[in-house]
Amino acid sequence: MITPRQAAGELIVAERERKEIAPFTDAHPDFDADAAYEAQRLFVQSKLDTGQTLAGAKLGLTSRAKQQDMGVSEPLYGRVTSGMIASYGEALDIEALIHPRLEPEIAFLLARDLAGPTTVTGVLAATEAVFGAVDVLDSRFRDFRFRLPDVVADNASAGRFFLGPRTCRPGELEDLRLLGCVLRCDGDVTHTAAGAAVMGHPAASVAWLANRLAQRGEHLPAGSLVFSGGLTASVPIRPGHAVTAEFEDLGTIEVFA
């Protein structure tokens, strides 16, 4: 079996050189989730070693449809570092990525430490602000083809993240489950969704993460940004094109390349 250190090394080179690689499970079907999360830790540590800091976490496979496509029964998570956060209004640097795809999300900024066991209510009580966000996925695997351990090792395909221009406290929003989102590509509507698309409530995915981390003796510290998972399917972005995510009460994010 490929070791976590070997897997992380291949991902580091793939990202640096912008070269796609084959999924690890093609040649190593015994590569499992435990080994994958260790590879993820080493992959992220390589970024921290360059001076980046941990900014939070991201969730993936938070919809039942995506879980069924992957043949799994629960989400996965990755880590977000300071170098992944893009400034609002800046162009996406396509040349730094392999094959970026975008999906709209709801992000949570934690006011205090969040540790499991917790629930949706506990997450909302610990949240300082809610943002609209765009998760720029950039799988290091060829053709975005992978199995669960592959994408876990690849830090949940984390590429870049854009935060919207407006924030609200959870109590200022009527119901996050009903918060609407419209995704447009070059002005044309491609997808619509509401917050309930993520595990019935976007805070439910944050609670799942806190509970999962508690099993490893970890927690989400105050100040963490947590990206709760894609509200819609992802869409590609190419040079000269723009993708716009419009969030009810949380403003609009235009990502252009």
NORKAUR-V986138 format. One record per pair of residues at least 4 apart in sequence whose C-alpha atoms are under 7 Angstrom apart, sorted by the first residue. I is the first residue (numbers start at 0). J is the second residue. If there is no record, write none. Layout:
# NORKAUR-V986138
i:j
I:J
I:J
This chain:
# NORKAUR-V986138
i:j
0:27
0:29
0:30
1:5
1:6
1:27
1:30
2:6
3:7
3:34
3:35
3:37
3:38
4:8
4:38
4:41
5:9
6:10
6:38
7:11
7:38
7:39
7:41
7:42
8:12
9:13
10:14
10:139
10:153
11:15
11:42
12:16
13:17
13:18
13:19
13:20
13:139
14:18
14:139
17:96
17:97
18:97
19:139
19:140
19:141
20:139
20:140
20:141
21:140
21:141
22:140
22:145
22:149
23:27
23:149
24:28
24:30
24:149
30:34
30:148
31:35
31:148
32:36
32:148
33:37
34:38
35:39
35:148
35:149
35:151
35:152
36:40
36:151
36:152
37:41
38:42
38:152
39:43
39:151
39:152
39:153
39:154
40:44
41:45
43:47
44:48
45:49
46:51
47:51
47:52
51:80
51:81
51:82
52:80
52:81
53:79
53:80
53:81
54:79
54:80
54:81
54:223
54:224
55:78
55:79
55:80
55:223
55:224
55:225
56:76
56:77
56:78
56:79
56:224
56:225
56:226
57:76
57:77
57:78
57:79
57:225
57:226
57:227
57:228
58:74
58:75
58:76
58:77
58:226
58:227
58:228
59:74
59:75
59:76
59:155
59:228
60:65
60:66
60:74
60:75
61:74
61:197
61:198
61:204
61:228
62:66
62:196
62:197
62:198
63:67
64:68
65:69
66:70
66:71
66:72
66:73
67:71
69:146
69:147
75:151
76:155
77:154
77:155
78:154
79:83
83:158
83:159
83:160
84:159
84:160
84:161
85:159
85:160
85:161
86:161
87:161
87:162
87:163
90:254
90:255
90:256
91:254
91:255
91:256
92:256
93:238
93:256
96:137
97:137
98:137
99:135
99:136
99:137
99:235
99:236
100:135
100:136
100:137
100:233
100:234
100:235
100:236
101:133
101:134
101:135
101:136
101:233
101:234
101:235
102:133
102:134
102:135
102:229
102:231
102:232
102:233
102:234
103:132
103:133
103:134
103:229
103:230
103:231
103:244
104:131
104:132
104:133
104:134
104:226
104:227
104:228
104:229
104:230
105:129
105:130
105:131
105:132
105:201
105:226
105:227
106:129
106:130
106:131
106:132
106:224
106:225
106:226
106:227
107:126
107:128
107:129
107:130
107:224
107:225
107:226
108:126
108:127
108:128
108:129
108:222
108:223
108:224
108:225
109:125
109:126
109:127
109:221
109:222
109:223
109:224
110:125
110:126
110:127
110:221
110:222
111:125
111:220
111:221
111:222
112:219
112:220
112:221
113:125
113:209
113:218
113:219
113:220
114:209
114:210
114:213
114:218
114:219
115:209
115:210
115:213
116:210
117:121
117:206
117:210
118:122
118:203
118:206
119:123
119:202
119:203
119:206
120:124
121:125
122:126
122:202
122:205
122:206
123:169
123:202
127:168
128:166
128:167
128:168
128:169
129:166
129:167
129:168
129:169
130:162
130:163
130:165
130:166
130:249
131:162
131:163
131:246
131:249
132:161
132:162
132:163
133:160
133:161
133:162
134:159
134:160
134:161
135:157
135:158
135:159
135:160
136:156
136:157
136:158
137:156
137:157
137:158
138:143
138:156
139:153
140:144
140:145
145:149
145:150
146:150
147:151
148:152
149:153
150:154
150:155
150:156
151:155
163:249
163:250
163:251
163:252
164:250
165:249
165:250
166:249
167:171
174:178
175:194
175:200
176:193
176:194
176:195
176:199
176:200
177:193
177:194
177:195
178:193
178:194
178:247
179:192
179:193
179:194
179:246
179:247
180:191
180:192
180:193
180:244
180:245
180:246
180:247
181:188
181:190
181:191
181:192
181:244
181:245
181:246
182:188
182:189
182:190
182:191
182:243
182:244
182:245
183:187
183:188
183:189
183:242
183:243
183:244
184:188
184:189
184:241
184:242
184:243
185:240
185:241
185:242
190:231
192:196
192:230
192:231
193:230
194:200
194:201
194:230
195:199
195:200
195:201
196:230
197:201
197:228
197:230
198:203
198:204
201:227
202:206
203:207
204:208
204:227
205:209
205:227
206:210
207:211
208:212
209:213
209:218
209:219
210:214
212:216
212:217
212:218
213:217
213:218
219:223
236:240
236:241
236:242
237:256
238:256
239:256
240:255
240:256
241:253
241:254
241:255
241:256
242:253
242:254
242:255
243:251
243:252
243:253
243:254
244:251
244:252
244:253
245:250
245:251
245:252
246:250
246:251
